[in-house]
Amino acid sequence: MEGGRRPDVILLVEDKVIILEFEIKSLYSRSDCDQLKGYYRDITSYHKESAKFKVIPFLMTTMCNGKYRLLDKYHICFTDMFIESITSLRENSNLQIDVKRCINSEYAPLPTWIVLLTRAKKGMNLHIPDKKELNYTRKFFKDIGAIEI
C-alpha cells in the first residue's frame, strides 16, 4: 500500500476480504472515511489476489453504541454492531480464500509512463496494462472525483 499505510485488521471470510479500521472515538470524520477509502482502493486495485474476491470495508468507532450506517460500499458501525453486521454478510459460500496465496500475493500497481519509458530505453520487457488493470485505474480516478479525459 502506498506510503506504508495499513488497515488495522484484514479478515478472510469465505470468499470475502474484510477490511477493519478502528477509530477510538464516538464520531467518525471525513478523514476517517477517506482513510478507509484509500485502504479499499489499495486492496482492490493493487493487491493481485484480492481482485478475485469481494472486498468489504468497515470503519469501526469504539466509543459509542448501537449505530450502523452504509455509505456507498463502506460500512460504518460501532463495535457492538459488528457481529450482527458481519453475520449478515455470510453466505455459506463454498469458496474459500487461500490464505498463503493471499499473503504472498503480488503488489501490482500500474507502472507510470516514466517507468515504462525507462524500461524501454534499457531494453527491458515492458508490461503493458491489460483492460482489467486499466479499468482499476479508471475506477480509482472516478472514486477520487477526477474528470475523465
FENNORBEL-V487778 format. One record per run of one state. SS is the DSSP state (@ for helix, = for strand, . for the rest). FROM is the first residue (numbers start at 1). LEN is the number of residues. If there is no record, write none. Layout:
ss:SS from:FROM len:LEN
ss:SS from:FROM len:LEN
This chain:
ss:. from:1 len:1
ss:@ from:2 len:3
ss:. from:5 len:4
ss:= from:9 len:5
ss:. from:14 len:2
ss:= from:16 len:8
ss:. from:24 len:6
ss:@ from:30 len:17
ss:= from:47 len:1
ss:. from:48 len:1
ss:@ from:49 len:4
ss:. from:53 len:1
ss:= from:54 len:8
ss:. from:62 len:6
ss:= from:68 len:4
ss:. from:72 len:2
ss:= from:74 len:5
ss:@ from:79 len:11
ss:. from:90 len:9
ss:@ from:99 len:5
ss:. from:104 len:3
ss:= from:107 len:1
ss:. from:108 len:5
ss:@ from:113 len:9
ss:. from:122 len:9
ss:@ from:131 len:13
ss:. from:144 len:6
